[in-house]
Amino acid sequence: MAMPANLISPAAPARWQDFLLLMKPRVMSLVIFTAITGMASSNHPINPILASVSILCIAVGAGASASLNMWYDADIDAKMRRTRGRPVPAGRVQGADALALGVILSLFSVMLLGMTVNWLAAGLLAFTIFFYAVVYTMWLKRSTPQNIVIGGLAGALPPVIGWAAATGTTPLNAWLLCAIIFMWTPPHFWALSLYTSEDYEKAGVPMMPVTAGAASTRKQILIYSLLFTPLCLAPAFTGLGGKPYLSVAVLGGAVFLILAWRIFRSRAGDAADPRQDDGLYDVKVAAKDARNLFAFSILYLTLLFATLLAEHVLGVSPITAPGVFG
Amino acid sequence: MSDPVRDTELEAKARQGRNIALALGLVLFVILVFIVTVTHLKGNVIERPL
């Protein structure tokens, strides 16, 4: 399918919105949400201005790493339907500009967080940017099907940074939030890659369905789901979550497992799935099971963190005392 | 980079938009640093021994 002329013309001028797109605002909003949840879950008073600055720095740091990712991955982004409209492969922003934006915003966010809040949070933010831009983007993504498993750590760290910004410490409960996102990432991304594997194959990205095949990916989605769902119950027993959280975790976890089981029993990703257009969610019936888990995984993680956030804002008591976890 | 002399109307408009966004970003940064500084100082300036 031909792309619109304004997306492929190298002469199209860069608008300020293109630089905003370099920072992946949708991913940034998830980072902000999980960081706020981590901050609130610490139950530690923090000056609202410093809390806002912390969240701003975490968001800008996430945007910086996204910009570095867009600079480095422009060649493979251009080969995939899902990403070829991004500012760099579409020719609206030069790669060097994306690199400059990423480096400047990385320095800005880390230095500001360190000087205004604390250096533990700043150090964790710097590590997160480095891990996403260098370890995941430049190394893992093109070299191993475990890319999103290990690289998922970068997306899992924001609640820990938020917690560290509020308290200056990172107790076990902060790392539990990190572990939940970390274990959520493989079933989430592999479900997506089951119905976009053609794109990844074309771009030479060794996603699990490309290298190990769809059947193995479906089995691994089920295994990770069996590990992920019990882990989501843990906050209710470590002094982090209350009864509402436990209810959401149990009910949502059951649905998650049912959807993972359906994928396991399905043939999602087996046959070529030539779509009629570029819509990410517009897939054939055969891939519906994969799409359902992908969509529900986003909803489930959002509900888990939203419930935790609401409980701490509203003062709902956790089921147990934090003990060594707090 | 395109030659400013040959900028089309579209390019000039895009450039102006980028400049305004950059200026706003810088102004917001200055305000942010001011507010954070005042927040950190709190009452320490008034309460300091003279």
Boltz contact constraints between the chains, C-beta under 6 A:
constraints:
  - contact:
      token1: [A, 13]
      token2: [B, 10]
      max_distance: 6.0
  - contact:
      token1: [A, 13]
      token2: [B, 11]
      max_distance: 6.0
  - contact:
      token1: [A, 13]
      token2: [B, 14]
      max_distance: 6.0
  - contact:
      token1: [A, 15]
      token2: [B, 14]
      max_distance: 6.0
  - contact:
      token1: [A, 15]
      token2: [B, 17]
      max_distance: 6.0
  - contact:
      token1: [A, 16]
      token2: [B, 17]
      max_distance: 6.0
  - contact:
      token1: [A, 16]
      token2: [B, 18]
      max_distance: 6.0
  - contact:
      token1: [A, 16]
      token2: [B, 21]
      max_distance: 6.0
  - contact:
      token1: [A, 49]
      token2: [B, 39]
      max_distance: 6.0
  - contact:
      token1: [A, 53]
      token2: [B, 36]
      max_distance: 6.0
  - contact:
      token1: [A, 116]
      token2: [B, 36]
      max_distance: 6.0
